[in-house]
């Protein structure tokens, strides 16, 4: 009996060691500076940034659709964020939602009057670009499951396409703007939300309403609130302020862990 027990214990320890060996040994890290590593391709008339994992053949069955803030593909931090997700092992596809008309990077978001700009980029047009990008990801790239990340402006559209049959399977959004209750209600897949304490666009009332809807739906969801974090913290922060730096880095880890678990 002792011999049998010893052998079983040895087998169990080998199994545990094998599982542990498969787990990442380092925490995923988000880049805040550097040169973008991806490439642009023209996809049905839309300039689309592609960022690839180190081993392009490692997993072709999943990809992440990057739905950006109003600064779009010209913003360095957006491309570096896409590259960071790629380093975590995911193919990332990032379309130019605004067809060359993103808000200038030099314009502080809090001082902008976006009324006229938004009329040039109505929801129907953004929906069309996202839908065609999803078709490209599935049909031409052969991807079976799609994760969606949405920041600020994009935080409204990932939930829209996380509805049943719309094309996104798993979602992560940070400091969403313009997100409506009906869009949350229609979410059909797992959703993770990163919120900032100082974000007026997704304030405590809106956060509570979102959680109430997701709880009532019995959805698979996660919410995280970061102290001292302003609107835009998951993309653009003052890295000299510890709480902002922590919020950006931790929200990135939140996204990667969410996709690792559910995508």
C-alpha positions in Angstrom: 0.0 0.0 0.0 2.8 2.4 0.9 4.5 1.7 -2.5 1.2 2.4 -4.4 0.7 5.6 -2.4 4.2 6.8 -3.1 3.7 6.1 -6.9 0.4 8.0 -6.9 2.0 10.9 -5.1 4.8 11.0 -7.6 2.4 11.0 -10.5 0.4 13.8 -8.9 3.5 15.9 -8.3 4.6 15.5 -11.9 1.1 16.5 -13.0 1.2 19.7 -10.9 4.6 20.6 -12.1 3.4 20.2 -15.7 0.5 22.5 -15.1 2.6 25.1 -13.4 5.2 24.9 -16.2 2.5 25.9 -18.7 1.5 29.1 -16.8 3.2 32.4 -17.7 6.2 33.0 -15.5 5.9 36.8 -15.9 3.1 39.2 -15.6 2.0 40.8 -18.9 3.5 44.3 -19.3 2.1 47.3 -21.2 4.5 49.5 -23.2 4.3 53.3 -22.6 7.0 54.3 -25.1 8.9 53.0 -28.1 8.3 52.3 -31.8 5.2 50.5 -32.9 5.9 46.9 -34.1 2.8 46.3 -36.1 1.9 47.1 -39.7 -0.9 48.7 -41.6 -2.9 47.0 -44.3 -5.8 48.3 -46.4 -8.8 46.2 -45.7 -11.8 47.1 -47.8 -10.7 50.7 -47.9 -9.9 51.0 -44.2 -6.4 51.4 -43.0 -6.1 48.6 -40.4 -3.2 48.1 -37.9 -2.1 44.5 -37.5 0.0 43.5 -34.5 1.2 39.9 -34.3 2.2 37.7 -31.4 5.9 36.6 -31.4 4.9 33.2 -32.6 2.4 33.9 -35.3 1.5 30.2 -35.6 0.9 29.8 -31.8 -2.8 30.3 -31.9 -4.6 31.3 -35.0 -8.1 30.5 -33.7 -8.4 33.7 -31.6 -7.8 37.4 -32.2 -8.6 40.7 -30.5 -10.4 43.6 -32.2 -9.1 46.9 -30.9 -11.8 49.6 -30.8 -10.1 52.9 -30.0 -10.7 56.2 -28.4 -11.3 59.4 -30.4 -7.6 59.7 -31.1 -7.6 56.5 -33.1 -4.7 55.0 -35.0 -2.5 58.1 -35.0 -2.1 58.0 -31.2 1.2 56.3 -30.3 -0.2 54.9 -27.1 -3.0 53.1 -28.9 -0.6 51.3 -31.2 1.7 50.4 -28.3 -1.3 49.1 -26.4 -2.2 46.9 -29.4 1.4 45.7 -29.5 1.4 44.9 -25.8 -1.7 42.7 -26.3 0.1 41.0 -29.1 3.1 40.3 -26.9 0.6 38.7 -24.5 0.0 36.1 -27.3 -2.9 37.6 -29.3 -3.3 38.7 -32.9 -4.6 42.2 -32.7 -6.6 44.0 -35.4 -7.1 47.7 -35.1 -9.1 49.5 -37.8 -9.1 53.3 -38.4 -12.7 54.0 -37.4 -12.5 57.6 -38.5 -10.9 57.2 -42.0 -8.1 59.6 -41.3 -10.3 62.0 -39.3 -9.3 61.1 -35.8 -9.3 63.9 -33.2 -5.8 65.5 -33.3 -3.5 64.0 -30.6 -2.6 67.5 -29.5 -6.2 68.3 -28.5 -6.9 67.7 -24.8 -10.0 65.6 -24.5 -11.5 67.6 -21.7 -11.4 70.9 -23.7 -13.0 69.5 -26.9 -16.4 70.3 -28.4 -17.1 67.0 -30.2 -20.6 67.7 -31.4 -19.6 68.6 -35.0 -16.9 65.9 -35.1 -19.4 63.2 -34.0 -21.8 64.1 -36.8 -19.1 63.1 -39.2 -18.8 59.7 -37.5 -22.3 58.5 -36.7 -22.9 55.2 -34.9 -24.1 53.6 -38.1 -20.8 54.3 -39.9 -18.8 53.0 -36.9 -20.9 49.9 -36.8 -20.4 49.3 -40.5 -16.6 49.5 -40.1 -16.5 47.2 -37.1 -18.8 44.7 -38.8 -16.7 44.6 -41.9 -13.5 44.2 -39.8 -15.1 41.3 -38.0 -16.0 39.7 -41.3 -12.4 40.1 -42.4 -11.1 38.6 -39.1 -13.3 35.5 -39.4 -13.4 35.0 -43.2 -9.9 35.9 -44.3 -7.9 35.3 -41.2 -9.8 32.2 -40.2 -10.3 33.2 -36.6 -12.9 31.3 -34.7 -13.3 33.5 -31.6 -12.9 37.2 -31.3 -12.2 39.3 -28.2 -12.9 43.0 -28.3 -11.2 45.8 -26.3 -12.8 49.2 -26.3 -11.4 52.4 -24.8 -13.4 55.6 -24.2 -15.3 56.0 -27.5 -14.7 52.3 -28.2 -16.1 51.3 -24.9 -19.6 51.9 -26.3 -19.1 49.7 -29.4 -17.6 46.6 -27.9 -20.8 45.9 -25.9 -22.8 46.6 -29.1 -21.0 43.8 -30.9 -21.0 41.6 -27.8 -24.7 41.2 -28.4 -26.0 37.8 -29.6 -24.8 37.1 -33.1 -23.0 40.4 -33.6 -19.5 38.9 -33.8 -17.5 39.6 -30.6 -17.4 36.6 -28.1 -15.6 38.2 -25.1 -15.2 41.9 -24.2 -13.1 44.2 -22.2 -13.8 47.9 -21.9 -12.2 50.8 -20.0 -13.7 54.2 -19.1 -16.5 53.9 -21.7 -18.2 57.0 -22.9 -21.8 57.1 -24.2 -22.5 53.6 -23.1 -26.3 53.1 -22.9 -28.4 50.8 -20.7 -29.8 48.9 -23.7 -26.4 48.2 -25.0 -25.4 46.7 -21.6 -28.7 44.7 -21.5 -28.0 43.1 -24.9 -24.5 41.8 -23.9 -24.4 38.1 -24.5 -20.8 37.2 -23.7 -18.3 37.7 -20.8 -17.5 41.3 -20.2 -14.8 43.0 -18.0 -15.0 46.7 -17.2 -12.2 48.9 -15.9 -13.5 52.2 -14.4 -11.7 55.2 -13.0 -12.7 57.0 -9.8 -12.4 60.4 -11.4 -14.1 59.6 -14.7 -17.2 61.7 -15.2 -18.1 59.9 -18.4 -18.6 56.7 -16.5 -19.5 58.0 -13.0 -20.6 56.1 -9.9 -24.3 56.1 -11.0 -23.5 54.7 -14.4 -21.2 52.1 -12.9 -23.8 51.0 -10.5 -26.5 50.8 -13.2 -24.2 48.7 -15.3 -23.5 46.3 -12.5 -27.2 46.1 -11.6 -28.1 45.2 -15.2 -25.3 42.6 -15.5 -26.2 41.1 -12.1 -29.9 40.8 -13.1 -28.9 39.1 -16.3 -26.7 36.7 -14.4 -23.9 37.7 -16.9 -20.3 36.6 -16.6 -18.7 39.9 -15.7 -16.0 41.7 -13.8 -15.7 45.3 -12.7 -12.7 47.0 -11.3 -12.5 50.6 -9.9 -9.2 52.4 -9.9 -8.7 55.1 -7.3 -7.3 58.4 -8.6 -7.8 57.3 -12.2 -9.2 59.9 -14.7 -11.0 59.4 -18.0 -8.6 57.8 -20.5 -6.4 56.2 -17.8 -6.1 52.8 -19.6 -4.5 54.6 -22.6 -3.0 58.0 -21.6 -1.9 58.8 -18.1 0.7 60.9 -16.3 3.2 58.2 -15.5 4.7 60.4 -12.8 1.5 60.0 -10.7 1.7 56.5 -9.1 -2.0 55.9 -8.9 -2.4 56.7 -12.6 0.5 54.5 -13.6 -0.8 51.7 -11.5 -4.3 52.0 -13.0 -3.0 51.8 -16.6 -0.7 48.8 -15.9 -3.3 46.9 -13.8 -6.2 47.5 -16.3 -4.0 46.0 -19.0 -3.3 42.9 -16.8 -7.1 42.8 -16.1 -7.8 42.6 -19.9 -5.2 40.0 -20.6 -6.3 37.7 -17.7 -9.9 38.1 -18.9 -9.1 37.0 -22.4 -6.8 34.2 -21.1 -9.8 32.9 -19.0 -12.7 33.3 -21.4 -11.5 33.7 -25.0 
